[in-house]
Amino acid sequence: MKAIRVYEFGSPEVLKYEDVPTPQVDRQQVLVKIHAVGVNPVDTYIRSGSYALKPDLPYTPGMDAAGVIEKIGERVSNLSVGDRVYTSQTLTGAYAEYALCTPEQLHPLPDNTSFEQGAAINIPYVTAYRALFQRGRAVPSEKVLIHGASGGVGLAAVQFAVAAGLEVIATVGSSEGRKLVEQSGAHHILDHTSSNYLESVKELTAGHGVDLILEMLANVNLAKDLSVLARGGRVVVIGSRGTVEITPRELMSREGDILGMSLFNATQKDLNAAHAAIYAGLLNHTLRPVVGRTLPLAEAALAHKIVIESRALGKLVLIP
């Protein structure tokens, strides 16, 4: 089979498109024929060697994919050959034509969801669910500000929040992003390239501020976020690419909270809740994964450049 292999940490050019043996299942494993692979920023951090958790070399990147079960081990009882699934991790890496998984790493993909959409589910939607509900403690009628709402996590968060009865204020940086966020149901959309866009947040909330902020780039926005936070409000930091200086009195006067989050800290119970919510949302059409662009698996290096350097519009997906 064809797969991407990494023999050393470094630039996107270390991603090698090669022939490798197709994995063989043991009694408690499942072999999935991959139809689509999701590219996440974390894939690039791991490849570069800058991520805290480093895989043993060589390795095949990727956690998110969607496909069809090809073979199952004799002790696997809750899955069948031919089942449509999406992955939340694999044993052998997702950037490949086939991936070996445990049953716990596989989740049902409804017929109304394409394989490309399935590859856009795991990290974006579980991150959004965890940020909104498990860390952010969002409840219906609250006002939530979602930065970078046209990216994979942002769109997922908008869809989850709208379905849960929250009032959504979303920020985007392009007209194309605005269209995607409108289609996902955001109530208010602001241009974060404008120097005074946060003044609009104050106006939209009659000066009270927002109850919850999902922050994708804390090193740029966190200090300013605190100025539009409601009393008792929460900021959930999903992403950051550097350090930031804040004014603690902004937080003290509001008795607000700054909360970090990482999927790697989620318990199995947390993950089970997120995937159950995702499945229900896919079935009732309140969740609609958006694929912004597809590339052949052989162009994984280009995909890694795009996902970091370009403004995100939906999910970037590789096709084996």
C-alpha positions in Angstrom: 0.0 0.0 0.0 1.0 3.7 -0.3 1.7 5.7 2.8 3.5 8.8 4.1 6.5 8.0 6.2 8.7 10.3 8.3 12.3 9.3 9.1 13.4 12.5 10.7 11.7 15.5 12.3 11.8 18.7 10.2 10.2 20.7 7.4 7.2 19.4 5.3 9.8 17.9 2.9 10.5 15.0 5.4 7.1 13.6 4.5 7.9 10.7 2.1 5.3 9.0 -0.1 6.3 5.3 -0.2 5.2 1.7 -0.7 4.9 -0.1 2.6 3.4 -3.4 3.7 -0.3 -3.5 4.4 -0.8 -4.0 8.2 -2.2 -7.3 9.4 -4.8 -7.6 12.0 -4.5 -9.6 15.2 -7.4 -10.9 17.2 -8.4 -7.6 18.8 -7.7 -5.2 15.9 -9.5 -3.8 12.9 -8.1 -2.9 9.4 -9.7 0.1 7.8 -9.5 1.0 4.1 -8.9 4.7 4.2 -11.0 6.9 1.8 -10.1 10.3 3.2 -7.6 11.7 5.7 -8.0 14.9 7.7 -5.0 17.3 8.0 -4.7 19.0 11.4 -2.2 21.7 12.6 -1.1 19.3 15.3 0.1 16.9 12.6 2.6 19.6 11.5 3.8 20.3 15.0 4.5 16.6 15.5 6.3 16.3 12.2 8.5 19.3 13.0 9.6 17.8 16.3 8.2 20.8 18.2 5.4 19.0 19.9 5.7 17.7 23.4 4.8 14.1 22.4 7.1 12.7 19.8 6.5 9.4 18.0 9.2 6.9 17.5 10.8 7.2 14.1 10.0 6.3 11.4 6.3 6.8 11.6 3.2 7.5 9.5 1.4 10.7 10.5 -2.3 11.4 11.1 -5.1 10.6 13.5 -8.2 11.6 11.6 -9.5 9.5 8.7 -12.7 7.9 7.3 -13.2 4.7 5.4 -14.7 1.2 5.5 -13.7 -1.7 7.7 -11.8 -4.2 5.6 -10.9 -6.9 8.1 -11.6 -7.6 11.8 -9.9 -9.7 14.4 -11.7 -12.8 15.7 -12.2 -11.2 19.1 -13.8 -8.0 17.7 -17.6 -8.4 18.2 -19.1 -4.9 17.9 -18.0 -4.1 14.4 -18.4 -5.7 11.0 -16.6 -5.8 7.6 -18.2 -3.1 5.4 -19.0 -0.7 8.3 -18.5 3.0 7.5 -16.4 4.6 10.2 -14.3 7.6 11.1 -11.2 7.4 13.3 -10.1 9.2 16.5 -6.7 7.7 16.3 -5.0 4.7 14.7 -2.2 2.2 15.6 -0.3 2.7 12.3 -1.1 6.2 11.1 -3.8 7.7 9.0 -1.8 9.1 6.1 -2.1 5.8 4.3 -4.3 3.6 2.1 -5.0 1.3 5.1 -4.8 1.8 8.8 -4.8 -0.6 11.7 -7.0 0.4 14.6 -8.5 -0.8 17.9 -12.3 -0.9 18.1 -12.2 2.0 20.6 -10.6 4.2 17.9 -13.5 3.8 15.5 -16.8 5.5 15.4 -19.9 5.0 13.1 -20.1 7.3 10.1 -23.8 7.9 9.1 -24.8 7.4 5.5 -25.6 11.1 5.2 -22.0 12.0 5.8 -19.3 11.6 3.1 -15.9 10.1 3.7 -14.3 13.5 3.1 -16.6 15.0 5.8 -15.8 12.0 8.0 -12.2 12.8 7.9 -13.0 16.3 9.1 -14.7 15.2 12.3 -12.5 14.0 15.0 -10.1 16.6 16.2 -12.2 19.7 15.1 -15.5 18.4 16.5 -14.2 16.8 19.7 -12.1 19.9 20.4 -15.1 22.2 19.8 -17.4 20.0 22.0 -14.8 19.8 24.8 -14.1 23.6 24.7 -17.7 24.6 24.7 -19.3 22.2 27.1 -16.7 20.3 29.1 -14.2 23.1 29.8 -16.4 26.2 29.0 -19.5 24.9 30.7 -21.8 26.6 28.1 -25.5 26.6 28.7 -28.4 27.7 26.5 -29.1 31.4 26.2 -25.5 32.3 26.9 -23.5 34.5 24.5 -20.3 33.0 23.0 -17.6 34.6 21.0 -15.8 32.3 18.6 -12.6 33.5 17.1 -11.4 32.2 13.8 -14.8 30.7 13.1 -14.2 29.7 9.5 -11.6 27.1 10.4 -12.3 23.4 11.2 -12.7 23.9 14.9 -14.4 27.2 14.6 -17.1 25.9 12.2 -17.7 22.9 14.5 -18.0 25.2 17.5 -20.5 27.4 15.7 -22.7 24.4 14.7 -22.6 22.9 18.2 -23.3 26.3 19.9 -26.2 27.1 17.6 -27.8 23.7 18.1 -27.5 24.1 21.9 -29.3 27.4 22.0 -26.4 29.8 22.5 -26.2 33.2 20.8 -23.1 33.0 18.6 -20.8 35.9 17.7 -18.2 34.7 15.2 -15.1 36.4 13.8 -13.7 35.8 10.3 -11.0 37.3 8.1 -12.5 37.0 4.6 -15.7 37.1 2.6 -15.4 33.4 1.8 -15.1 32.6 5.6 -18.1 34.8 6.3 -20.2 32.7 3.9 -19.2 29.4 5.5 -20.0 30.8 9.0 -23.3 32.2 7.8 -24.2 28.8 6.5 -23.3 27.2 9.9 -25.9 29.5 11.6 -23.9 32.2 13.5 -26.1 35.0 14.7 -23.5 37.8 14.3 -20.3 37.8 12.2 -17.4 40.3 12.7 -14.3 40.9 10.7 -11.3 40.3 12.9 -9.0 42.2 10.5 -10.7 45.4 11.6 -8.9 47.2 14.4 -12.0 47.9 16.4 -14.1 44.8 15.9 -14.3 44.1 19.6 -16.2 47.3 20.1 -19.0 45.6 18.1 -19.0 42.8 20.7 -19.8 45.4 23.4 -22.6 46.8 21.3 -24.1 43.5 20.4 -24.2 42.6 24.1 -25.5 46.0 25.3 -22.2 46.5 27.2 -22.6 43.3 29.3 -20.0 41.3 27.4 -19.9 37.6 26.4 -20.2 34.7 28.7 -17.8 32.5 26.9 -14.9 33.0 24.4 -13.3 30.3 22.4 -9.7 31.5 21.7 -7.8 30.0 18.8 -4.8 32.3 18.9 -4.3 33.4 22.5 -0.9 35.1 22.0 -2.6 37.6 19.7 -6.1 38.0 21.3 -6.2 37.0 24.9 -5.4 40.3 26.5 -8.1 42.0 24.4 -10.6 39.2 25.0 -10.7 40.1 28.7 -12.2 43.6 27.9 -15.4 42.0 26.4 -15.8 39.3 29.0 -19.0 39.3 31.0 -19.0 39.0 34.8 -18.3 35.4 35.6 -17.3 34.8 32.0 -14.8 32.2 30.8 -12.1 32.1 28.1 -11.1 28.7 26.8 -7.7 28.7 25.2 -7.7 26.3 22.3 -4.6 27.5 20.5 -1.6 29.8 20.9 1.7 30.3 19.1 3.6 32.4 21.6 3.5 34.3 24.9 1.0 36.9 25.9 0.8 39.7 28.5 -2.5 40.4 30.2 -3.8 42.8 32.7 -5.0 40.7 35.7 -7.4 43.4 36.9 -9.5 42.9 33.8 -10.0 39.4 35.0 -10.4 40.2 38.7 -13.1 42.8 38.2 -15.1 40.3 36.2 -14.3 37.3 38.4 -13.6 35.6 35.1 -11.7 32.4 34.3 -9.0 31.6 31.7 -9.2 27.8 31.0 -6.7 25.8 29.0 -7.8 22.7 27.1 -6.1 19.8 25.3 -7.7 16.7 23.9 -4.9 14.6 25.3 -6.2 15.4 28.8 -9.7 14.2 28.1 -10.9 11.1 29.9 -12.5 8.2 28.0 -15.8 9.3 29.5 -15.2 12.8 28.1 -14.4 11.4 24.7 -17.4 9.0 24.7 -19.7 12.0 25.4 -18.2 14.0 22.6 -18.5 11.2 20.0 -22.1 10.5 21.1 -23.0 14.1 20.6 -21.3 14.2 17.2 -23.2 11.1 16.0 -26.5 12.6 17.1 -25.7 15.9 15.4 -24.7 14.2 12.1 -27.9 12.2 12.1 -30.2 15.2 12.7 -28.1 17.5 10.3 -27.2 20.1 13.0 -23.6 19.2 12.4 -22.3 19.5 8.9 -18.5 19.1 8.5 -17.1 21.5 5.9 -14.3 20.4 3.6 -12.5 23.4 2.2 -10.0 21.6 -0.1 -8.8 18.1 -1.0 -5.4 17.0 -2.2 -3.9 13.6 -3.2 -2.1 11.8 -0.4 1.1 12.2 -2.3 0.9 15.9 -1.8 1.0 15.7 2.0 3.9 18.1 2.2 2.0 20.8 0.4 -1.0 20.1 2.7 1.2 20.8 5.7 2.3 24.1 4.3 -1.2 25.1 3.4 -2.7 24.3 6.8 -0.2 26.5 8.6 0.4 29.3 6.2 -3.1 29.9 4.8 -6.2 31.2 6.4 -8.3 28.1 7.2 -11.6 27.7 5.4 -13.1 24.4 6.5 -11.0 21.3 6.5 -8.1 20.2 4.4 -8.4 16.6 3.4 -6.0 14.1 1.7 -7.3 11.4 -0.7 -5.3 8.2 -0.8 
